[in-house]
Amino acid sequence: MTTDRAHAGLYLPQVRMDFAAIERRARAAEECGFHSVWFIDHLAPPAGRDLDMLDAWTVATAVAMRTERLRVGHLVLCAEFRHPALLAKMAASLDVLSGGRLELGLGWGSVARELTDYGFTDPGPAARAGRLAETIDILRLLWSGEPVDFDGEHWTLRAAVCRPRPVDGRVPIHIGGAGSRLTMPLVASRADWWNCPSSAADRLAELRPSAGAARISIQHPIGLAASSATRDEVVETTRRRFGAWGGVVAGTPDEVAEALSRERAAGAELFVCQFHDFGTPETIRLFAEEVLPALR
């Protein structure tokens, strides 16, 4: 993935959607030249615990096995759910099984109630961020394939080995969020990619220096109208569904391209799209044909 062109990712929270629908959308994204597909990582859907939601890692593995070029990842995995040694093994295994197509999105678990409700210890935000920092250090050490001794504040390893290694010897690490006190220092010191959330999209230029050398992806709820005749309805639907998140971009292909072009100029390389219709193949194709070329 080079910096001379923009790329598209499909954000596909696996809620209210069976696997056949997920697979159909992932295949459409691959056929249309999307870079990646991204899932969520929760023990129950944030929108309601009575809803079905497939496990994050399982669904990503299944999609990887049913595609050939599309990269797979999560925005984001909660680091608190998995011991770093286990996560290293899981990531290396999926990367090998997919032929080197894993993108590892990580966060420090900002939904504290989810941790406590499901029996995880919550040491507080600062400690969770510190544990994520050590987790990333451990991942990269273990992916060397050599025995690892690690003595940290939060984790300890003795002669730990992770085999097989990832295809390229490492997996790209994305950190999501925009908090100046805990998240952005982690981005600058440890991330390959900074995933700017939609809530911070209007501050992209302001926050960019604090991301250090990390490349930029940006996540947006996007309402894409096929014609001016359906524009107002699509805009209203998008705002109703996603307006509370901030960063909504909605309109005709020309309007969406114009809005995203400003972020492209600010350094964004990967646009992770959550579409108003949850990514029907028709909308995925429309974005690929009429929006993405304007960003390159």
SVG drawing of the C-alpha trace seen along z (x, -y; Angstrom):
<svg xmlns="http://www.w3.org/2000/svg" viewBox="-36 -22 51 44">
<polyline fill="none" stroke="black" stroke-width="0.4" points="0.0,0.0 1.7,-3.2 1.1,-6.9 0.5,-8.0 -3.1,-6.9 -6.0,-6.7 -7.6,-3.4 -11.0,-2.3 -11.8,0.0 -15.3,1.4 -16.4,1.0 -18.8,3.9 -19.9,4.3 -21.2,7.8 -24.6,6.9 -28.0,7.5 -26.3,9.3 -25.9,13.1 -22.7,14.5 -24.1,14.8 -24.7,11.1 -21.2,10.4 -19.6,12.6 -21.6,11.0 -20.4,7.6 -16.8,8.6 -16.7,10.3 -18.2,7.1 -15.5,5.0 -12.8,7.3 -14.2,7.3 -14.3,3.4 -10.7,3.1 -11.2,2.2 -8.1,2.5 -9.7,4.1 -12.7,5.0 -13.0,4.2 -15.1,5.7 -15.9,4.7 -14.8,6.5 -17.3,6.7 -18.8,9.4 -22.2,8.0 -23.4,5.4 -23.1,1.8 -26.6,1.2 -28.2,3.9 -27.2,7.1 -30.2,9.0 -28.9,8.8 -26.9,11.5 -23.2,10.7 -20.6,13.1 -17.2,13.2 -14.7,10.7 -11.8,13.0 -13.9,15.9 -15.7,13.8 -12.5,12.2 -11.0,15.6 -14.0,16.9 -14.0,13.8 -10.2,14.2 -10.8,17.8 -13.4,16.7 -11.5,13.9 -8.1,13.7 -6.8,10.2 -8.9,8.3 -7.1,7.5 -9.0,8.1 -8.9,6.4 -10.8,4.9 -11.5,1.4 -10.6,2.1 -9.7,5.2 -10.0,4.7 -6.5,5.5 -7.9,6.3 -9.8,9.4 -6.7,11.3 -3.3,12.0 -0.6,10.5 1.1,13.9 -2.2,15.4 -2.9,12.4 0.5,12.8 -0.2,16.4 -3.7,15.6 -2.4,12.8 0.5,14.7 -1.7,17.7 -4.4,15.7 -1.8,13.8 -0.2,17.1 -3.6,18.6 -4.6,15.6 -1.3,15.2 -0.2,12.1 -3.5,10.1 -4.0,9.3 -4.2,5.7 -4.2,5.6 -6.3,2.8 -5.9,2.3 -7.5,0.2 -7.1,0.1 -10.7,0.9 -12.5,-2.4 -15.9,-0.8 -15.1,-0.1 -18.6,1.3 -18.1,4.1 -15.0,5.2 -16.6,5.3 -19.9,6.8 -18.1,9.7 -15.7,10.4 -12.5,8.7 -10.5,6.6 -10.6,2.8 -7.4,1.2 -8.5,-2.2 -7.8,-4.1 -4.1,-4.9 -3.3,-1.3 -5.2,0.1 -3.2,-2.2 0.0,-1.1 -1.0,2.6 -1.6,1.9 1.8,0.3 3.4,3.5 1.1,5.7 2.4,4.1 6.0,4.5 5.4,8.1 3.7,8.8 6.7,7.4 9.2,9.4 7.3,12.6 6.9,12.2 10.6,12.5 10.2,16.2 12.9,16.2 12.6,16.9 11.4,13.9 11.9,12.8 9.9,9.8 9.6,8.0 7.1,5.2 4.9,3.5 1.9,5.5 3.2,8.6 6.0,11.1 7.2,13.7 9.9,16.4 11.4,18.0 8.1,17.5 8.1,18.4 5.6,17.7 5.7,19.8 4.9,19.6 6.0,16.0 3.8,13.6 4.3,13.8 6.4,10.6 7.8,11.0 5.3,8.5 1.7,7.4 0.8,3.7 -0.6,2.3 -3.4,-0.3 -4.3,-2.2 -7.7,-3.9 -8.9,-6.9 -7.9,-10.5 -7.4,-11.2 -4.4,-13.5 -3.4,-12.2 -3.4,-8.4 -4.1,-7.4 -2.1,-9.8 1.2,-9.1 0.7,-5.4 0.1,-6.2 3.2,-8.2 5.4,-5.7 4.1,-2.3 1.6,-2.5 2.1,-1.9 -1.3,-3.4 -3.4,-5.9 -7.2,-5.3 -8.8,-8.7 -12.4,-8.2 -15.3,-10.0 -15.8,-12.0 -12.3,-13.6 -12.4,-14.0 -12.9,-17.7 -9.6,-17.9 -7.5,-15.8 -5.1,-18.6 -4.7,-19.7 -4.1,-16.1 -1.8,-15.0 1.5,-16.1 0.8,-14.2 0.5,-11.0 4.2,-11.0 5.2,-8.9 2.1,-6.8 0.1,-6.6 -3.5,-7.8 -6.7,-6.0 -10.0,-7.8 -13.3,-6.3 -16.5,-7.8 -20.2,-7.1 -20.9,-7.7 -24.3,-8.2 -23.9,-7.8 -26.8,-8.7 -26.8,-7.2 -28.6,-10.3 -29.8,-13.7 -33.3,-12.3 -32.4,-10.1 -29.9,-12.5 -32.1,-14.1 -33.4,-10.7 -29.9,-9.2 -28.6,-12.2 -31.5,-12.1 -31.1,-8.3 -27.3,-8.6 -27.7,-11.4 -30.5,-9.5 -28.4,-6.4 -25.0,-7.8 -25.3,-11.5 -24.4,-11.0 -21.0,-9.7 -19.9,-12.9 -18.1,-13.1 -21.0,-12.1 -20.3,-12.6 -23.4,-12.3 -24.6,-13.3 -24.0,-12.6 -20.7,-11.0 -19.3,-14.4 -20.2,-15.8 -18.7,-12.9 -15.6,-13.1 -15.2,-16.8 -15.5,-16.3 -13.0,-13.4 -10.6,-15.2 -9.9,-17.7 -8.8,-14.8 -6.8,-13.3 -5.0,-16.6 -4.3,-16.5 -2.6,-13.1 -5.3,-10.5 -4.5,-7.4 -7.2,-4.9 -10.9,-5.8 -12.8,-3.2 -16.4,-3.6 -19.5,-2.6 -22.2,-3.1 -25.7,-4.3 -27.2,-1.0 -24.6,1.1 -22.6,1.7 -24.8,3.2 -22.8,4.3 -24.4,1.5 -23.2,-1.2 -19.7,0.4 -19.4,0.4 -20.7,-3.2 -18.0,-4.4 -15.3,-2.5 -16.3,-3.9 -17.3,-7.5 -15.7,-8.5 -12.4,-6.7 -10.9,-7.8 -11.4,-11.5 -9.2,-10.9 -6.2,-9.6"/>
</svg>
